[in-house]
Amino acid sequence: MLSYVFMKILELRPRSYDRRINRLSGHRTRGIKEQVAAAVRPGGKVLEIGCGTGELASLLVSSGCTVDAFDLSPSMVTAARERIAAEGLEGRLTVHQMGVEAMDTLPGGLYDAVVSTLVFSELAHSERRFALRYAHELLRPDGCLVIADEVVPRSLGRRVLQALFRLPMVAATYLITRSSTHPLRNLAGEVSEAGFVVQKEQRSHGDTFAIVIARRIDKHVAP
Ligand SMILES: C[S@@+](CC[C@H](N)C(=O)[O-])C[C@H]1O[C@@H](n2cnc3c(N)ncnc32)[C@H](O)[C@@H]1O
């Protein structure tokens, strides 16, 4: 999954983004989105953070969910809206152009699930904290959070290998986009610090990728 370093380059062309990232990742990206969609109860109301072209949102709509999605990039939002028109998703999928820093403007306690794939590794620590804090506020009690992203492996040997293999790709990506991605050191820990109960952390791809499934469980206060 080291190929995810090149995400920032592929994002420059939203129309071919899904096809290229899927090919570059050995056709795993689509499978990851299917796993994330499968972790969400069918038929609920879902918020997607950083929806890109709306591929995951479209899968969620297929399972009966209604999705509000947002992305910072105007060209990604345009591609997602083209998908809505092409796939007839009007009324089931709404896409807004905004960044995570505007999550405090969304109505609280409304969503059954908040999902995100390959976005948190692009965010600064403060943005991740903010996004998780508001994901918690926006969910209904017992709502579910599912985040999938590149992570730092647990063993020292794998961490060294990841850093060595990533370095030239990070340099090339930075030269072209002036930005990079950062595998997450403690995704499950950040999720639980935001008040969630982590139910599952599914690691894959040589321990460099994780899907974290967590729940907003409000403590019952005795009357
Ligand atoms: C690698 S793409 C992943 C897109 C999609 N989630 C997927 O898995 O196909 C990362 C996306 O995160 C968006 N993004 C980056 N920073 C963001 C922010 N602060 N707020 C909202 N979206 C952001 C980018 O515009 C981009 O569409």
The ligand as a Tripos MOL2 file, in Angstrom:
@<TRIPOS>MOLECULE
LIG
   27    29     1     0     0
SMALL
NO_CHARGES

@<TRIPOS>ATOM
      1 C1         -6.8200   10.3370   -1.3250 C.3       1 LIG1
      2 S1         -8.2830   11.2070   -1.5540 S.3       1 LIG1
      3 C2         -9.4730   10.0290   -1.0080 C.3       1 LIG1
      4 C3        -10.8190   10.3010   -1.5680 C.3       1 LIG1
      5 C4        -11.8830    9.2640   -1.1860 C.3       1 LIG1
      6 N1        -12.1340    9.2940    0.2270 N.3       1 LIG1
      7 C5        -11.4570    7.8980   -1.6270 C.2       1 LIG1
      8 O1        -11.0920    7.0870   -0.7720 O.co2     1 LIG1
      9 O2        -11.4890    7.6640   -2.8440 O.co2     1 LIG1
     10 C6         -8.2730   12.3510   -0.1930 C.3       1 LIG1
     11 C7         -9.4210   13.3270   -0.2750 C.3       1 LIG1
     12 O3         -9.4370   14.0810    0.9340 O.3       1 LIG1
     13 C8         -9.7750   15.4080    0.6000 C.3       1 LIG1
     14 N2         -9.3000   16.2930    1.6720 N.ar      1 LIG1
     15 C9         -8.0290   16.5760    2.0140 C.ar      1 LIG1
     16 N3         -8.0050   17.4350    3.0390 N.ar      1 LIG1
     17 C10        -9.2940   17.6810    3.3690 C.ar      1 LIG1
     18 C11        -9.9270   18.5040    4.3540 C.ar      1 LIG1
     19 N4         -9.2180   19.2380    5.2070 N.pl3     1 LIG1
     20 N5        -11.2730   18.5250    4.3950 N.ar      1 LIG1
     21 C12       -12.0130   17.7770    3.5270 C.ar      1 LIG1
     22 N6        -11.4670   17.0010    2.5660 N.ar      1 LIG1
     23 C13       -10.1270   16.9540    2.4890 C.ar      1 LIG1
     24 C14        -9.0690   15.6340   -0.7280 C.3       1 LIG1
     25 O4         -9.5920   16.7260   -1.4300 O.3       1 LIG1
     26 C15        -9.2870   14.3160   -1.4210 C.3       1 LIG1
     27 O5        -10.4530   14.2880   -2.1900 O.3       1 LIG1
@<TRIPOS>BOND
     1     1     2 1
     2     2     3 1
     3     2    10 1
     4     3     4 1
     5     4     5 1
     6     5     6 1
     7     5     7 1
     8     7     8 2
     9     7     9 1
    10    10    11 1
    11    11    12 1
    12    11    26 1
    13    12    13 1
    14    13    14 1
    15    13    24 1
    16    14    15 ar
    17    14    23 ar
    18    15    16 ar
    19    16    17 ar
    20    17    18 ar
    21    17    23 ar
    22    18    19 1
    23    18    20 ar
    24    20    21 ar
    25    21    22 ar
    26    22    23 ar
    27    24    25 1
    28    24    26 1
    29    26    27 1
@<TRIPOS>SUBSTRUCTURE
     1 LIG1         1 GROUP 0 **** ****
